[in-house]
Structures are given as structure tokens and as C-alpha cells.
């Protein structure tokens, strides 16, 4: 796993950032709107070799990778570069791949700045001339007519057509010879493959440009919301302003990572790579206009003014997103490539140094773990309860401990295997795939590792070996009836009485307490100080007199608990951390909760719908033939991939000690919201059978969708609502004021 650019790539990105800042300022963008082209900027791009970044060195280019080209495109998007840059890069790359004299001659002219070449994104059938980006300033256009790849040149470009984004759009008739030169470069399969590769390159680069554009619009909006005062405070302090911007930041940063994910998949020969390309474009094409809409709305009436830059971003985001047609078609194409096996010629990405995988060492460990799970298969009942504490299998729990796999990252003296973070993640993923619940394991692990940091040596010696042998479990006692996500508002009292503490109060949602041996309890020990300063943590044995556990059954079919503490007396040795120092302890524990994985919830539902669509007949054929079903599957896949990308980035940042820019909360909030969205989307696609529960006739895969919808709703609340997380993203990630309701 490696999500960091090389020094050379950072230099390339920074160089073009500086170039565009100087040569594509908002004033320059406005000045170029009449024609949709800035000749002075284009001259600078020619001189820096930007147009030939994907052209091999022997053909006069820079020989750069698609990743490097995407960094250039991202900066072009951030600064609204005026001119058909992405189209020209793609056209030059395609021309360089052809052994044709006319193609090579035009390529040389384009790289030298003597010609502007663009790319027709849609094939022309018959005489209906396609709309070409940059067509109003192009010397030549590369495109498909019928089954031929053609290069059409003109001395004078067609007339520009007025449009939303002030782009140099014009129609080019790729079939005509009157007044223009038309060269056939390839026919049949060769023409199709060259065009497909070029179009896929365009989708990846335009996706990067759209993400750059959208992210810059959010920065402008966040700065405005920080400075603009209404009702005696910055407007960015209101959740109605902050949260939409935070949502868009998650979508766009996830979209930029999805571009990298597609490039990585291409480089590794991943069979899903061809589908990830239109998926990345479709996601960016829908996310960027939404982001710029939020950004413009943040400005209120001023956002409508031509004097404010944000309207420039708003208009171009929608224009760029629609240049290739309806973005929904790209979701369909992604689904077709993945689940219908639609053949496609994918581009060569060149060297891609980012990696999303866990590495050879972790994969070797994964294989070892998988063999263990194959030898210890989960029962149907265990699988049915995978997503709740009722799935806990005490015998299997102990077998995991005996194999050193229960807490594999722990040192051997604690019963582990001293595995690193990547190996631990592989283990967690395999637990999920094997149908095993991780709830009891992760909760107990979280508490145990907090004890290692804060507990007394006596408690460590007493409790940690029990956890390591799989003999004891722990639950969390944070939330109270009146405090919710505001855990610092806890009122459960712990009062000192000699060497003991006496605890009175109530906790809600103490999941797993009915099968646990301990509860990690947050209490108030001081009411004379600020609420964060008067808290103390305890590890309370649940067999202590005075504790009552009452079941609460939830929408998702699991049992949680309300726990009551009436004059519960425990020795001081069970205190964890300093008296009144509980906020530091719980803060440490909460950081341990920011993990990765859990993508099986998405994938299980998507796989269920794919299987259903392939087997279900409708009046006009199989459900998989319905374009609405395939578009829905593409959207669900995109959401799942973005959630995974954000989660992986959060994990990598944590492991490598990157500066905190709210990556963890961003990943958590996106996943919480997305589980609900995906569940609802897939239920709609498969209605009405999707509403049937387990045991009902024609229930889809034993009610997996109906259950997944309920589970997603529950997971969106567990661990704190996503509103809290979005506030963190806005404050830490976008630099906005602390938000208020």
C-alpha cells in the first residue's frame, strides 16, 4: 500500500499549479470566454511539453504515465484552464500509437504548437456531426466515422456554438471532404481499439480535472464561509452550510482516489480495471457539479454575480461533465464491462507507483488465514448473525486464540504473532469473508490495547491473559440516555470510598454486555470542573453485584442492552488512567476505532443483485438486460469503491503517520451514509421481491437486501452519528469554523 507521489511527481504537480496560477487566473479565464481559448496559455503549455506528456520520447514527447498526465489534468481543472488540453493530450497520444504518415506529421505540428488537435468523444454515424470540445479552435480532429478512425483537418475551424461553460465547442462533420482534408488512419477492429483506448484516457484525465475543479470550488466556498458573518457568527459555523461542503469534499477526494485506483488496477492487470475507468469518470461527472452547486449556494446571492469566481466553476463543472453525454451512460458502461464481459481495449497506463493492495507479506498471511478458516467453517446460524454480537462463537474464539490469530498484532508474550497493520487488516477482511463476526474481537481488542497504555500493571497481568486466551470479552459503556454522541456529558457517577469506588447510573447501547465479562465504563468523578475534565474510566467486571442488564432489540435484528449500576463497588485497581483523566483515555480508545474494512456489506448486497438480475426473467428479457438495473449496479459499485478508497487512505495515513486532515472521519461518515444509499438503491432495483424477509417465498437470497437495508441504517448510527463526523471534516479538512446546528 502506497498512496504518496514521488518527488518528481510532486514537482510536476507543483510546477503546473504555479503555471496555471500565473497563466490561468480568474481574470484570464474571463477574458478568454468569448472564444473559449487562451492562446498565451496554450503557448506556455506547448513550451512545457504538456501536450506531449503521453507521447513517447522517441516521437518527441515526454513519455509520461497516465498518473502523471492526471496530475496535470487535475491542476488544469483547479485553475479552469481554457482550451482543449485533455482532448489534445489524448489525441496526441493516439496519433503517436499509429504508423501513419499523416498522423505523425500532425503530431509533430501539435507538439510544436503549430496546430491544435482535438478528439471527437462520440463516433459519428451517418451525417450527424458530433459536438467536439475545442472544435472551434482546432486545426484537426481525431474521431470515428462508421468503422474508420479518421483524421479531419481544416484551414478554418467551424463556428463556435454558445454554451454554458464558454468552451470552444463546434460540430465537425467527420464524413465530409468538402473544404477539409480527411485521412483514414485505421479501419475495423484496429480503429475501434485505438478509439476505445483514447476515450478511456480521456475519461480518466477528465475525471481528474473535474475533481480538481470541484475541490478548488470547495476551498473558495470554505474561505468565504469562514469570513462571511451572519447572525453574529461566520456562516461556516452552521451545519446547513458546513455539512454539504463536507459531503462534497468526501465525494471528490474519493473520486480522485478512484482515478488512482483505476490506474493501479490497469497497471496490475486487475480484471475490473476496464470497468473502473468509466466508473471514475461517471462519479466525478456527477460529484463536481453537485460540489460547485453547494459552493455557489454558500455565497448566497453573491454567487450569482459575474464578479465572483465561483460561478465560473459552477458553469464549467456541468459543461465538462456532459461533454461525453449523460454520465449515467458511463455507469452503464462500467456495469457492462464488469458483469456482462463487454470487451474493450484498455490504455497502457505506464508506470504507476501508487498501490492500494496490502503487499506480498500480508497476502501470504492472508492465504494462511484463509486455510485456517476453510478448516473451521462457520455454521449457517453464525453467518446469519455475522453483523451482531449474537454471532459470537465461543469455541471458535478460543481456537483463534490458540492459533495466535485472535489478536495477531500483539507480541507473542501476549498471545499474538507480532503481525503488522497490513497483515492485521488482511485477517480482518478474511474474518468478514468467512462469515464470522468481528464485533466481539474488535471491541475486546480496542479495550485491551487501551489497557496496555493506561491500566495498572496489576490489571494488565490479571485481564490481558484472559483476553488473549479467548476466555473473556469486553463491552463498551460510553453512551447514556441523555448524552448520545456527546459522551463527555456522561452523568453516571463514580464516588471514592476509601480504596473503592461506588458507581451509580445507567448506560445505553451497551452491545455485547450480555455475553461479556467486563464493561469499559465512562463515569463522572468531578462535577466542579468542565465536563471533559471530570471524567474517569473503569474496567468493571460484569459479575459485580449491583449491575443489571436489560435487552433492547433493534431495527437490524440484533440485541443491544441498557445497563444499570446501583451502588456497584469496585476496587481502585480497576481504574484506567488518572482520576478525572478519562477524556485522554477515551480519546485514545476512540482513535483505535478508526479502522478500515467492512466492505463486505456493500459487496454482499451488490453480488446478491447481480445474481438476481442474471436469473430473473422479465417481460422483455432478463433483468440484467434492463439498462436501469445496470446503471443502478454501476452506481452502487461506484459508491462501494469510493468508500473503500477513502477507508484505505484513512488507514494508510494512520499507519504512516500522515498529518491529520480528517481522513478517518471522512471515510467513516461516507461509509455510514453510503450503506443506507446503496441499500435503498438496490432494493428499488429489485422491487417488489426485495421487501421480503428471510423465510418468505421468493425472498431475494434469503432476505439479504431487506436485511442489508436495515443493517445500513443501524451502522449509520453506531459509533456516533455521521453529523458529528461531517462537522469534523468541515472543521479539520476544509478549515471552517466549529459548526453548530
PyMOL commands that set and color helices and strands:
alter all, ss='L'
color gray80, all
select helices_A, chain A and resi 7-23+26-31+39-48+50-52+57-59+66-78+85-96+101-112+188-227+235-237+239-268+273-298+300-304+310-322+327-339+360-375+380-384+389-391+394-402+412-414+421-433+439-454+457-468+487-489+513-515+531-533+572-574+582-592+600-615+623-625+627-656+663-685+689-691+704-715+722-733
alter helices_A, ss='H'
color red, helices_A
select strands_A, chain A and resi 117-119+130-132+140-145+148-153+170-172+181-187+229-230+233-234+474-477+493-497+500-507+518-524+535-541+547-553+559-571+575-576+617-618+621-622
alter strands_A, ss='S'
color yellow, strands_A
deselect
rebuild
show_as cartoon
